[in-house]
Amino acid sequence: QVQLVESGGGLVQPGGSLRLSCAASGSIFGVNAGCWYRQAPGKQRELVAAIISGGTTNYADSVKGRFTISRDNAKNTVYLQMNSLKPEDTAVYYCKLTIWSMGALSDSWGQGIQVTVSS
């Protein structure tokens, strides 16, 4: 059984910063890869950032240079550092981790966390 817990969201003014965390717990051997998605009201869920097992990262064009995805393998945690936040970054953010568990790889999703950028 794998559980993901997201934290770090909230309300921030434009230009501010937040750091989201996605921590995995349970019967885990390790985290192979991690992604952050977001979904704004009335819009489709979109991929924001991804990090794979070798450490390679990818970002949506809209967040390049402002967001950084990272991981702490010892803590089975993936982070999303968000700087220079804009109102259009307002959304529910979801993490998805690809996890080694019980001898197999599988995807698990976080519960979602609200990020609101507003003055």
N, C-alpha and C positions, 0 to 999 in steps of 0.2 A: 504494500500500500504506500503510495507516494502522495504527499501533500505539498502544495505550494502556498506560500503566504507572501503577499505583496504589502509593502509599506512605503511611506515617504511622500504620498500625495498631499494635496491640499490647495489652498488659495494663495496665489502669489501675484504681485504686481508685474506689469510688463517690464521686461529687462531683468527680472529676478531669476533665481535659480532654485531648482529642486533636485533631489537625488532619490530615485526610486530603487527599491530593493525587491528582489524575488528570491526567497529562500526555500529550498527544497528539504524535506525531511521524510523519514520513513526508511524503508528497505532500499537504500540507494548505494550503488557502487561508485557512481560518479555522474557528473553532468557533461554530456557530450557537446551540446550546443544550446544556445539560448537566443530568444528573439523577444522584442517588444513590439506590440501592436497598439494601435489606438483607434477609437471609434468616437467620432463627434456626432451630436444629435442630427439625425436625418442623413447621415453619410455612411458609406460602407467602411468596414474595418480595414485599416491599412497597415502595412508593415513599416515600422519606424526604423528599427535597427536590428542587426543580427551579429552574433559572434559564434564562430565554429571552433572545433576542437583544437585546431592549430593556432588559434588566436586571431585569425583573419576576421575583419569586421566589415560590415556594409551598412549604408545609411540611405534613407530616403533623401532625395534632393532637397526637400523642404527643411531638413534638420541638419544637413552637413555643415560642419564647422561650429555648430551650437550644442549638439548632443554627443555624448560619448558612452558607448556600451563597454562594460568590463566584467570580469568574473573573478571570483575567489574560489578556487577549486577546493580548498580546505574547508570552506564553509558551505559548499554547494549553493552558492549564491551568485546571481547575476544582477548587475546594477545598470541604471541608466542615469547618467549625470546630464541634467538639462540646464543649459545656461542661455542667457539672452532670450528668455521666454517671451512669446508673442501671444496676443489673444487667440490667434488661430491655432495655437497649440492646445487649447482647451478641449478636453476629451476624457473618456475613460480609457485608461491604459491597462493593457493585459500583457502578462508575460507568458511565454511558452517555452518550456525547457524540454530538451530531448535527453532522456535520462537512462542510464544503465541501471536496470533493476531486475533481480531474479533471472539474470542471464540473458536479458533481452533489452533492446532499445525501444523506448516508447515516449510519446509526447504527453506532457501534462500542462494544463492551463491554470494560471492564477485566477483569482476571483474577480479581478478588475479593481482599479483604484482611480478615483476622480482627481483630475488635475484641472484647476480653473485659473486662468490668467486674466486678471481684470484689475482695473484701478478703482 
